[in-house]
Amino acid sequence: MPANLPSKICEVCGLRFNWRKKWKKNWDDVKYCSEKCRKNKKSTFSGSATI
Protein backbone atom coordinates (compact mmCIF):
# COMPACT_ATOMS: atom_id res chain seq x y z
CA MET A 1 0.00 0.00 0.00
CA PRO A 2 1.53 3.35 -0.97
CA ALA A 3 2.42 5.58 1.96
CA ASN A 4 1.64 8.83 0.14
CA LEU A 5 -2.16 8.51 0.10
CA PRO A 6 -4.05 11.54 1.43
CA SER A 7 -6.02 11.12 4.63
CA LYS A 8 -8.78 12.88 6.56
CA ILE A 9 -10.34 12.71 10.00
CA CYS A 10 -13.90 11.39 10.21
CA GLU A 11 -16.38 14.06 11.38
CA VAL A 12 -18.32 11.51 13.46
CA CYS A 13 -15.83 9.19 15.14
CA GLY A 14 -12.63 11.23 14.85
CA LEU A 15 -10.55 8.43 13.34
CA ARG A 16 -8.09 9.08 10.54
CA PHE A 17 -8.96 7.36 7.25
CA ASN A 18 -7.06 7.14 3.97
CA TRP A 19 -8.10 7.87 0.40
CA ARG A 20 -9.80 4.99 -1.42
CA LYS A 21 -10.13 4.42 -5.14
CA LYS A 22 -13.94 4.58 -4.92
CA TRP A 23 -13.61 8.19 -3.68
CA LYS A 24 -11.43 9.26 -6.62
CA LYS A 25 -14.05 11.58 -8.15
CA ASN A 26 -15.39 13.11 -4.93
CA TRP A 27 -12.56 13.03 -2.35
CA ASP A 28 -13.14 16.70 -1.48
CA ASP A 29 -16.72 15.87 -0.45
CA VAL A 30 -15.89 12.79 1.65
CA LYS A 31 -16.43 13.51 5.38
CA TYR A 32 -17.00 10.08 6.94
CA CYS A 33 -14.81 6.99 7.24
CA SER A 34 -17.65 4.51 6.76
CA GLU A 35 -21.31 4.08 5.92
CA LYS A 36 -22.00 3.57 9.63
CA CYS A 37 -20.55 7.00 10.48
CA ARG A 38 -22.39 8.62 7.59
CA LYS A 39 -25.68 7.28 8.97
CA ASN A 40 -24.79 8.49 12.48
CA LYS A 41 -23.74 11.98 11.39
CA LYS A 42 -25.99 13.60 14.00
CA SER A 43 -23.42 12.77 16.70
CA THR A 44 -20.44 14.72 15.40
CA PHE A 45 -16.91 14.35 16.72
CA SER A 46 -16.11 16.65 19.65
CA GLY A 47 -12.35 16.67 19.10
CA SER A 48 -11.46 15.17 22.46
CA ALA A 49 -10.24 11.76 21.23
CA THR A 50 -6.55 10.95 21.20
CA ILE A 51 -5.20 9.96 17.81
PDB file of N, CA, C and O in Angstrom:
ATOM      1  N   MET A   1       0.841  -1.170   0.000  1.00  0.00           N
ATOM      2  CA  MET A   1       0.000   0.000   0.000  1.00  0.00           C
ATOM      3  C   MET A   1       0.891   1.240   0.000  1.00  0.00           C
ATOM      4  O   MET A   1       1.765   1.360   0.858  1.00  0.00           O
ATOM      5  N   PRO A   2       0.699   2.139  -0.912  1.00  0.00           N
ATOM      6  CA  PRO A   2       1.526   3.348  -0.972  1.00  0.00           C
ATOM      7  C   PRO A   2       1.353   4.221   0.273  1.00  0.00           C
ATOM      8  O   PRO A   2       0.245   4.379   0.786  1.00  0.00           O
ATOM      9  N   ALA A   3       2.445   4.773   0.739  1.00  0.00           N
ATOM     10  CA  ALA A   3       2.422   5.583   1.959  1.00  0.00           C
ATOM     11  C   ALA A   3       2.010   7.027   1.693  1.00  0.00           C
ATOM     12  O   ALA A   3       1.777   7.778   2.640  1.00  0.00           O
ATOM     13  N   ASN A   4       1.916   7.430   0.441  1.00  0.00           N
ATOM     14  CA  ASN A   4       1.642   8.827   0.138  1.00  0.00           C
ATOM     15  C   ASN A   4       0.169   9.120  -0.158  1.00  0.00           C
ATOM     16  O   ASN A   4      -0.136  10.117  -0.813  1.00  0.00           O
ATOM     17  N   LEU A   5      -0.739   8.276   0.308  1.00  0.00           N
ATOM     18  CA  LEU A   5      -2.162   8.509   0.097  1.00  0.00           C
ATOM     19  C   LEU A   5      -2.642   9.615   1.037  1.00  0.00           C
ATOM     20  O   LEU A   5      -2.223   9.664   2.194  1.00  0.00           O
ATOM     21  N   PRO A   6      -3.514  10.501   0.555  1.00  0.00           N
ATOM     22  CA  PRO A   6      -4.052  11.540   1.431  1.00  0.00           C
ATOM     23  C   PRO A   6      -4.973  10.929   2.481  1.00  0.00           C
ATOM     24  O   PRO A   6      -5.528   9.849   2.278  1.00  0.00           O
ATOM     25  N   SER A   7      -5.130  11.613   3.586  1.00  0.00           N
ATOM     26  CA  SER A   7      -6.019  11.120   4.633  1.00  0.00           C
ATOM     27  C   SER A   7      -6.829  12.277   5.197  1.00  0.00           C
ATOM     28  O   SER A   7      -6.499  13.447   5.000  1.00  0.00           O
ATOM     29  N   LYS A   8      -7.896  11.922   5.902  1.00  0.00           N
ATOM     30  CA  LYS A   8      -8.780  12.883   6.555  1.00  0.00           C
ATOM     31  C   LYS A   8      -9.159  12.321   7.912  1.00  0.00           C
ATOM     32  O   LYS A   8      -8.868  11.167   8.226  1.00  0.00           O
ATOM     33  N   ILE A   9      -9.812  13.151   8.711  1.00  0.00           N
ATOM     34  CA  ILE A   9     -10.344  12.712   9.998  1.00  0.00           C
ATOM     35  C   ILE A   9     -11.861  12.696   9.899  1.00  0.00           C
ATOM     36  O   ILE A   9     -12.477  13.677   9.484  1.00  0.00           O
ATOM     37  N   CYS A  10     -12.452  11.580  10.281  1.00  0.00           N
ATOM     38  CA  CYS A  10     -13.901  11.394  10.210  1.00  0.00           C
ATOM     39  C   CYS A  10     -14.600  12.403  11.120  1.00  0.00           C
ATOM     40  O   CYS A  10     -14.198  12.585  12.270  1.00  0.00           O
ATOM     41  N   GLU A  11     -15.640  13.056  10.612  1.00  0.00           N
ATOM     42  CA  GLU A  11     -16.378  14.056  11.377  1.00  0.00           C
ATOM     43  C   GLU A  11     -17.228  13.458  12.487  1.00  0.00           C
ATOM     44  O   GLU A  11     -17.657  14.179  13.388  1.00  0.00           O
ATOM     45  N   VAL A  12     -17.481  12.142  12.438  1.00  0.00           N
ATOM     46  CA  VAL A  12     -18.315  11.510  13.455  1.00  0.00           C
ATOM     47  C   VAL A  12     -17.472  10.848  14.541  1.00  0.00           C
ATOM     48  O   VAL A  12     -17.636  11.146  15.724  1.00  0.00           O
ATOM     49  N   CYS A  13     -16.578   9.957  14.147  1.00  0.00           N
ATOM     50  CA  CYS A  13     -15.827   9.186  15.143  1.00  0.00           C
ATOM     51  C   CYS A  13     -14.440   9.742  15.447  1.00  0.00           C
ATOM     52  O   CYS A  13     -13.839   9.368  16.453  1.00  0.00           O
ATOM     53  N   GLY A  14     -13.923  10.623  14.602  1.00  0.00           N
ATOM     54  CA  GLY A  14     -12.626  11.231  14.852  1.00  0.00           C
ATOM     55  C   GLY A  14     -11.432  10.402  14.437  1.00  0.00           C
ATOM     56  O   GLY A  14     -10.295  10.791  14.705  1.00  0.00           O
ATOM     57  N   LEU A  15     -11.654   9.271  13.790  1.00  0.00           N
ATOM     58  CA  LEU A  15     -10.550   8.432  13.342  1.00  0.00           C
ATOM     59  C   LEU A  15     -10.017   8.911  11.998  1.00  0.00           C
ATOM     60  O   LEU A  15     -10.760   9.429  11.164  1.00  0.00           O
ATOM     61  N   ARG A  16      -8.727   8.729  11.810  1.00  0.00           N
ATOM     62  CA  ARG A  16      -8.092   9.078  10.539  1.00  0.00           C
ATOM     63  C   ARG A  16      -8.377   7.961   9.532  1.00  0.00           C
ATOM     64  O   ARG A  16      -8.267   6.779   9.857  1.00  0.00           O
ATOM     65  N   PHE A  17      -8.744   8.348   8.310  1.00  0.00           N
ATOM     66  CA  PHE A  17      -8.958   7.357   7.251  1.00  0.00           C
ATOM     67  C   PHE A  17      -8.270   7.822   5.986  1.00  0.00           C
ATOM     68  O   PHE A  17      -8.152   9.021   5.735  1.00  0.00           O
ATOM     69  N   ASN A  18      -7.814   6.861   5.186  1.00  0.00           N
ATOM     70  CA  ASN A  18      -7.059   7.144   3.967  1.00  0.00           C
ATOM     71  C   ASN A  18      -7.955   7.145   2.735  1.00  0.00           C
ATOM     72  O   ASN A  18      -9.044   6.571   2.718  1.00  0.00           O
ATOM     73  N   TRP A  19      -7.447   7.815   1.706  1.00  0.00           N
ATOM     74  CA  TRP A  19      -8.098   7.870   0.402  1.00  0.00           C
ATOM     75  C   TRP A  19      -8.338   6.464  -0.126  1.00  0.00           C
ATOM     76  O   TRP A  19      -7.509   5.572   0.057  1.00  0.00           O
ATOM     77  N   ARG A  20      -9.476   6.273  -0.779  1.00  0.00           N
ATOM     78  CA  ARG A  20      -9.795   4.994  -1.422  1.00  0.00           C
ATOM     79  C   ARG A  20     -10.149   5.255  -2.877  1.00  0.00           C
ATOM     80  O   ARG A  20     -10.647   6.326  -3.226  1.00  0.00           O
ATOM     81  N   LYS A  21      -9.891   4.278  -3.707  1.00  0.00           N
ATOM     82  CA  LYS A  21     -10.134   4.422  -5.139  1.00  0.00           C
ATOM     83  C   LYS A  21     -11.582   4.808  -5.447  1.00  0.00           C
ATOM     84  O   LYS A  21     -11.841   5.570  -6.379  1.00  0.00           O
ATOM     85  N   LYS A  22     -12.521   4.282  -4.663  1.00  0.00           N
ATOM     86  CA  LYS A  22     -13.938   4.579  -4.916  1.00  0.00           C
ATOM     87  C   LYS A  22     -14.276   6.045  -4.665  1.00  0.00           C
ATOM     88  O   LYS A  22     -15.321   6.521  -5.107  1.00  0.00           O
ATOM     89  N   TRP A  23     -13.396   6.773  -3.952  1.00  0.00           N
ATOM     90  CA  TRP A  23     -13.606   8.192  -3.676  1.00  0.00           C
ATOM     91  C   TRP A  23     -12.829   9.088  -4.636  1.00  0.00           C
ATOM     92  O   TRP A  23     -12.722  10.293  -4.405  1.00  0.00           O
ATOM     93  N   LYS A  24     -12.292   8.521  -5.697  1.00  0.00           N
ATOM     94  CA  LYS A  24     -11.430   9.262  -6.615  1.00  0.00           C
ATOM     95  C   LYS A  24     -12.097  10.531  -7.149  1.00  0.00           C
ATOM     96  O   LYS A  24     -11.457  11.581  -7.216  1.00  0.00           O
ATOM     97  N   LYS A  25     -13.364  10.449  -7.526  1.00  0.00           N
ATOM     98  CA  LYS A  25     -14.052  11.581  -8.149  1.00  0.00           C
ATOM     99  C   LYS A  25     -14.602  12.591  -7.151  1.00  0.00           C
ATOM    100  O   LYS A  25     -14.864  13.736  -7.518  1.00  0.00           O
ATOM    101  N   ASN A  26     -14.783  12.189  -5.896  1.00  0.00           N
ATOM    102  CA  ASN A  26     -15.392  13.114  -4.933  1.00  0.00           C
ATOM    103  C   ASN A  26     -14.656  13.171  -3.594  1.00  0.00           C
ATOM    104  O   ASN A  26     -15.296  13.346  -2.557  1.00  0.00           O
ATOM    105  N   TRP A  27     -13.347  13.029  -3.590  1.00  0.00           N
ATOM    106  CA  TRP A  27     -12.562  13.029  -2.349  1.00  0.00           C
ATOM    107  C   TRP A  27     -12.789  14.312  -1.542  1.00  0.00           C
ATOM    108  O   TRP A  27     -12.826  14.258  -0.313  1.00  0.00           O
ATOM    109  N   ASP A  28     -12.939  15.442  -2.193  1.00  0.00           N
ATOM    110  CA  ASP A  28     -13.143  16.705  -1.480  1.00  0.00           C
ATOM    111  C   ASP A  28     -14.450  16.722  -0.692  1.00  0.00           C
ATOM    112  O   ASP A  28     -14.574  17.458   0.287  1.00  0.00           O
ATOM    113  N   ASP A  29     -15.426  15.916  -1.112  1.00  0.00           N
ATOM    114  CA  ASP A  29     -16.724  15.874  -0.446  1.00  0.00           C
ATOM    115  C   ASP A  29     -16.831  14.787   0.618  1.00  0.00           C
ATOM    116  O   ASP A  29     -17.807  14.759   1.368  1.00  0.00           O
ATOM    117  N   VAL A  30     -15.850  13.896   0.699  1.00  0.00           N
ATOM    118  CA  VAL A  30     -15.889  12.790   1.653  1.00  0.00           C
ATOM    119  C   VAL A  30     -15.636  13.337   3.057  1.00  0.00           C
ATOM    120  O   VAL A  30     -14.650  14.039   3.284  1.00  0.00           O
ATOM    121  N   LYS A  31     -16.538  13.013   4.011  1.00  0.00           N
ATOM    122  CA  LYS A  31     -16.430  13.506   5.384  1.00  0.00           C
ATOM    123  C   LYS A  31     -16.403  12.378   6.410  1.00  0.00           C
ATOM    124  O   LYS A  31     -16.007  12.590   7.556  1.00  0.00           O
ATOM    125  N   TYR A  32     -16.823  11.177   6.000  1.00  0.00           N
ATOM    126  CA  TYR A  32     -17.000  10.079   6.941  1.00  0.00           C
ATOM    127  C   TYR A  32     -16.170   8.871   6.532  1.00  0.00           C
ATOM    128  O   TYR A  32     -15.976   8.618   5.343  1.00  0.00           O
ATOM    129  N   CYS A  33     -15.679   8.125   7.519  1.00  0.00           N
ATOM    130  CA  CYS A  33     -14.808   6.990   7.238  1.00  0.00           C
ATOM    131  C   CYS A  33     -15.580   5.755   6.778  1.00  0.00           C
ATOM    132  O   CYS A  33     -15.007   4.859   6.157  1.00  0.00           O
ATOM    133  N   SER A  34     -16.872   5.707   7.079  1.00  0.00           N
ATOM    134  CA  SER A  34     -17.654   4.511   6.757  1.00  0.00           C
ATOM    135  C   SER A  34     -19.125   4.865   6.576  1.00  0.00           C
ATOM    136  O   SER A  34     -19.558   5.974   6.886  1.00  0.00           O
ATOM    137  N   GLU A  35     -19.862   3.921   6.079  1.00  0.00           N
ATOM    138  CA  GLU A  35     -21.308   4.081   5.922  1.00  0.00           C
ATOM    139  C   GLU A  35     -21.971   4.220   7.294  1.00  0.00           C
ATOM    140  O   GLU A  35     -22.928   4.978   7.453  1.00  0.00           O
ATOM    141  N   LYS A  36     -21.463   3.494   8.270  1.00  0.00           N
ATOM    142  CA  LYS A  36     -22.001   3.571   9.633  1.00  0.00           C
ATOM    143  C   LYS A  36     -21.884   4.994  10.179  1.00  0.00           C
ATOM    144  O   LYS A  36     -22.840   5.514  10.754  1.00  0.00           O
ATOM    145  N   CYS A  37     -20.733   5.621  10.007  1.00  0.00           N
ATOM    146  CA  CYS A  37     -20.550   6.996  10.479  1.00  0.00           C
ATOM    147  C   CYS A  37     -21.406   7.971   9.685  1.00  0.00           C
ATOM    148  O   CYS A  37     -21.935   8.932  10.244  1.00  0.00           O
ATOM    149  N   ARG A  38     -21.545   7.732   8.397  1.00  0.00           N
ATOM    150  CA  ARG A  38     -22.389   8.615   7.590  1.00  0.00           C
ATOM    151  C   ARG A  38     -23.830   8.591   8.097  1.00  0.00           C
ATOM    152  O   ARG A  38     -24.493   9.627   8.144  1.00  0.00           O
ATOM    153  N   LYS A  39     -24.311   7.409   8.474  1.00  0.00           N
ATOM    154  CA  LYS A  39     -25.675   7.284   8.971  1.00  0.00           C
ATOM    155  C   LYS A  39     -25.831   7.881  10.365  1.00  0.00           C
ATOM    156  O   LYS A  39     -26.931   8.282  10.743  1.00  0.00           O
ATOM    157  N   ASN A  40     -24.748   7.946  11.130  1.00  0.00           N
ATOM    158  CA  ASN A  40     -24.788   8.489  12.485  1.00  0.00           C
ATOM    159  C   ASN A  40     -24.230   9.903  12.547  1.00  0.00           C
ATOM    160  O   ASN A  40     -23.680  10.304  13.573  1.00  0.00           O
ATOM    161  N   LYS A  41     -24.361  10.657  11.473  1.00  0.00           N
ATOM    162  CA  LYS A  41     -23.738  11.977  11.393  1.00  0.00           C
ATOM    163  C   LYS A  41     -24.317  13.005  12.353  1.00  0.00           C
ATOM    164  O   LYS A  41     -23.764  14.097  12.487  1.00  0.00           O
ATOM    165  N   LYS A  42     -25.412  12.682  13.021  1.00  0.00           N
ATOM    166  CA  LYS A  42     -25.987  13.599  14.003  1.00  0.00           C
ATOM    167  C   LYS A  42     -25.065  13.760  15.215  1.00  0.00           C
ATOM    168  O   LYS A  42     -25.022  14.828  15.827  1.00  0.00           O
ATOM    169  N   SER A  43     -24.334  12.709  15.556  1.00  0.00           N
ATOM    170  CA  SER A  43     -23.418  12.767  16.698  1.00  0.00           C
ATOM    171  C   SER A  43     -22.012  13.068  16.206  1.00  0.00           C
ATOM    172  O   SER A  43     -21.197  12.159  16.048  1.00  0.00           O
ATOM    173  N   THR A  44     -21.727  14.334  15.964  1.00  0.00           N
ATOM    174  CA  THR A  44     -20.441  14.725  15.398  1.00  0.00           C
ATOM    175  C   THR A  44     -19.328  14.651  16.422  1.00  0.00           C
ATOM    176  O   THR A  44     -19.566  14.747  17.626  1.00  0.00           O
ATOM    177  N   PHE A  45     -18.123  14.482  15.938  1.00  0.00           N
ATOM    178  CA  PHE A  45     -16.908  14.347  16.721  1.00  0.00           C
ATOM    179  C   PHE A  45     -16.635  15.625  17.507  1.00  0.00           C
ATOM    180  O   PHE A  45     -16.686  16.721  16.947  1.00  0.00           O
ATOM    181  N   SER A  46     -16.347  15.492  18.801  1.00  0.00           N
ATOM    182  CA  SER A  46     -16.114  16.653  19.649  1.00  0.00           C
ATOM    183  C   SER A  46     -14.666  17.114  19.649  1.00  0.00           C
ATOM    184  O   SER A  46     -14.374  18.222  20.099  1.00  0.00           O
ATOM    185  N   GLY A  47     -13.755  16.286  19.154  1.00  0.00           N
ATOM    186  CA  GLY A  47     -12.348  16.667  19.102  1.00  0.00           C
ATOM    187  C   GLY A  47     -11.561  16.282  20.326  1.00  0.00           C
ATOM    188  O   GLY A  47     -10.406  16.685  20.459  1.00  0.00           O
ATOM    189  N   SER A  48     -12.143  15.516  21.227  1.00  0.00           N
ATOM    190  CA  SER A  48     -11.456  15.174  22.463  1.00  0.00           C
ATOM    191  C   SER A  48     -10.748  13.823  22.413  1.00  0.00           C
ATOM    192  O   SER A  48     -10.066  13.462  23.372  1.00  0.00           O
ATOM    193  N   ALA A  49     -10.886  13.076  21.339  1.00  0.00           N
ATOM    194  CA  ALA A  49     -10.241  11.762  21.230  1.00  0.00           C
ATOM    195  C   ALA A  49      -8.760  11.911  20.957  1.00  0.00           C
ATOM    196  O   ALA A  49      -8.330  12.874  20.322  1.00  0.00           O
ATOM    197  N   THR A  50      -7.978  10.956  21.439  1.00  0.00           N
ATOM    198  CA  THR A  50      -6.550  10.947  21.197  1.00  0.00           C
ATOM    199  C   THR A  50      -6.267  10.103  19.978  1.00  0.00           C
ATOM    200  O   THR A  50      -6.733   8.969  19.873  1.00  0.00           O
ATOM    201  N   ILE A  51      -5.497  10.661  19.051  1.00  0.00           N
ATOM    202  CA  ILE A  51      -5.200   9.955  17.808  1.00  0.00           C
ATOM    203  C   ILE A  51      -3.750   9.532  17.809  1.00  0.00           C
ATOM    204  O   ILE A  51      -3.285   8.919  16.848  1.00  0.00           O
TER     205      ILE A  51
END
